[in-house]
């Protein structure tokens, strides 16, 4: 079964069909058909086509040159009034990059950060000094305890012979 010509495949099929904006054509054609008491099926048959011909035109978004001419003669609807116009491609917006701050502001932020680090280092140094002093005190106390216990003589043992 042959595939229909559509707006999407018109270039591949090398067709002489014209690309249309279905919504524009329908908006212009339907009021005129209703005023005459007609519809898409009757219009298709009037032109010598099957009853679904006009519906297919609107669905596939392409129209033959002959049918475009017929619509212009019968209803005064020119092809330019419903011709498909490719929407203009909007350039993609690049993500906005944060503007670099003034150099002075950057330096001030760095100095502020370094000051915070300096206070942290001072605090850590103090804690290390406290640990070292505590460790030295403990060592001194242990040595003192050793010295004091070294003078104490163990209990004298008496052997049975009295010696």
Secondary structure as a PSIPRED ss2 file (coil, helix, strand):
# PSIPRED VFORMAT (PSIPRED V4.0)

   1 X C   1.000  0.000  0.000
   2 X C   1.000  0.000  0.000
   3 X C   1.000  0.000  0.000
   4 X C   1.000  0.000  0.000
   5 X C   1.000  0.000  0.000
   6 X C   1.000  0.000  0.000
   7 X C   1.000  0.000  0.000
   8 X C   1.000  0.000  0.000
   9 X C   1.000  0.000  0.000
  10 X C   1.000  0.000  0.000
  11 X C   1.000  0.000  0.000
  12 X C   1.000  0.000  0.000
  13 X C   1.000  0.000  0.000
  14 X C   1.000  0.000  0.000
  15 X C   1.000  0.000  0.000
  16 X C   1.000  0.000  0.000
  17 X C   1.000  0.000  0.000
  18 X E   0.000  0.000  1.000
  19 X E   0.000  0.000  1.000
  20 X E   0.000  0.000  1.000
  21 X C   1.000  0.000  0.000
  22 X H   0.000  1.000  0.000
  23 X H   0.000  1.000  0.000
  24 X H   0.000  1.000  0.000
  25 X H   0.000  1.000  0.000
  26 X H   0.000  1.000  0.000
  27 X H   0.000  1.000  0.000
  28 X H   0.000  1.000  0.000
  29 X H   0.000  1.000  0.000
  30 X H   0.000  1.000  0.000
  31 X H   0.000  1.000  0.000
  32 X H   0.000  1.000  0.000
  33 X H   0.000  1.000  0.000
  34 X H   0.000  1.000  0.000
  35 X H   0.000  1.000  0.000
  36 X C   1.000  0.000  0.000
  37 X C   1.000  0.000  0.000
  38 X C   1.000  0.000  0.000
  39 X C   1.000  0.000  0.000
  40 X H   0.000  1.000  0.000
  41 X H   0.000  1.000  0.000
  42 X H   0.000  1.000  0.000
  43 X H   0.000  1.000  0.000
  44 X H   0.000  1.000  0.000
  45 X H   0.000  1.000  0.000
  46 X H   0.000  1.000  0.000
  47 X C   1.000  0.000  0.000
  48 X C   1.000  0.000  0.000
  49 X C   1.000  0.000  0.000
  50 X C   1.000  0.000  0.000
  51 X C   1.000  0.000  0.000
  52 X C   1.000  0.000  0.000
  53 X H   0.000  1.000  0.000
  54 X H   0.000  1.000  0.000
  55 X H   0.000  1.000  0.000
  56 X H   0.000  1.000  0.000
  57 X H   0.000  1.000  0.000
  58 X H   0.000  1.000  0.000
  59 X H   0.000  1.000  0.000
  60 X H   0.000  1.000  0.000
  61 X C   1.000  0.000  0.000
  62 X E   0.000  0.000  1.000
  63 X E   0.000  0.000  1.000
  64 X C   1.000  0.000  0.000
  65 X H   0.000  1.000  0.000
  66 X H   0.000  1.000  0.000
  67 X H   0.000  1.000  0.000
  68 X H   0.000  1.000  0.000
  69 X H   0.000  1.000  0.000
  70 X H   0.000  1.000  0.000
  71 X H   0.000  1.000  0.000
  72 X H   0.000  1.000  0.000
  73 X H   0.000  1.000  0.000
  74 X H   0.000  1.000  0.000
  75 X H   0.000  1.000  0.000
  76 X C   1.000  0.000  0.000
  77 X C   1.000  0.000  0.000
  78 X C   1.000  0.000  0.000
  79 X H   0.000  1.000  0.000
  80 X H   0.000  1.000  0.000
  81 X H   0.000  1.000  0.000
  82 X H   0.000  1.000  0.000
  83 X E   0.000  0.000  1.000
  84 X C   1.000  0.000  0.000
  85 X C   1.000  0.000  0.000
  86 X C   1.000  0.000  0.000
  87 X C   1.000  0.000  0.000
  88 X C   1.000  0.000  0.000
  89 X C   1.000  0.000  0.000
  90 X C   1.000  0.000  0.000
  91 X C   1.000  0.000  0.000
  92 X C   1.000  0.000  0.000
  93 X C   1.000  0.000  0.000
  94 X C   1.000  0.000  0.000
  95 X C   1.000  0.000  0.000
  96 X C   1.000  0.000  0.000
  97 X C   1.000  0.000  0.000
  98 X C   1.000  0.000  0.000
  99 X C   1.000  0.000  0.000
 100 X C   1.000  0.000  0.000
 101 X C   1.000  0.000  0.000
 102 X C   1.000  0.000  0.000
 103 X H   0.000  1.000  0.000
 104 X H   0.000  1.000  0.000
 105 X H   0.000  1.000  0.000
 106 X H   0.000  1.000  0.000
 107 X H   0.000  1.000  0.000
 108 X H   0.000  1.000  0.000
 109 X H   0.000  1.000  0.000
 110 X H   0.000  1.000  0.000
 111 X H   0.000  1.000  0.000
 112 X H   0.000  1.000  0.000
 113 X H   0.000  1.000  0.000
 114 X H   0.000  1.000  0.000
 115 X H   0.000  1.000  0.000
 116 X H   0.000  1.000  0.000
 117 X H   0.000  1.000  0.000
 118 X H   0.000  1.000  0.000
 119 X H   0.000  1.000  0.000
 120 X H   0.000  1.000  0.000
 121 X H   0.000  1.000  0.000
 122 X H   0.000  1.000  0.000
 123 X H   0.000  1.000  0.000
 124 X H   0.000  1.000  0.000
 125 X H   0.000  1.000  0.000
 126 X H   0.000  1.000  0.000
 127 X H   0.000  1.000  0.000
 128 X H   0.000  1.000  0.000
 129 X H   0.000  1.000  0.000
 130 X H   0.000  1.000  0.000
 131 X H   0.000  1.000  0.000
 132 X H   0.000  1.000  0.000
 133 X H   0.000  1.000  0.000
 134 X H   0.000  1.000  0.000
 135 X H   0.000  1.000  0.000
 136 X H   0.000  1.000  0.000
 137 X H   0.000  1.000  0.000
 138 X H   0.000  1.000  0.000
 139 X H   0.000  1.000  0.000
 140 X H   0.000  1.000  0.000
 141 X H   0.000  1.000  0.000
 142 X H   0.000  1.000  0.000
 143 X H   0.000  1.000  0.000
 144 X H   0.000  1.000  0.000
 145 X H   0.000  1.000  0.000
 146 X H   0.000  1.000  0.000
 147 X H   0.000  1.000  0.000
 148 X H   0.000  1.000  0.000
 149 X H   0.000  1.000  0.000
 150 X H   0.000  1.000  0.000
 151 X C   1.000  0.000  0.000
 152 X C   1.000  0.000  0.000
 153 X C   1.000  0.000  0.000
 154 X C   1.000  0.000  0.000
 155 X C   1.000  0.000  0.000
 156 X C   1.000  0.000  0.000
 157 X C   1.000  0.000  0.000
 158 X C   1.000  0.000  0.000
 159 X C   1.000  0.000  0.000
 160 X C   1.000  0.000  0.000
 161 X C   1.000  0.000  0.000
 162 X C   1.000  0.000  0.000
 163 X C   1.000  0.000  0.000
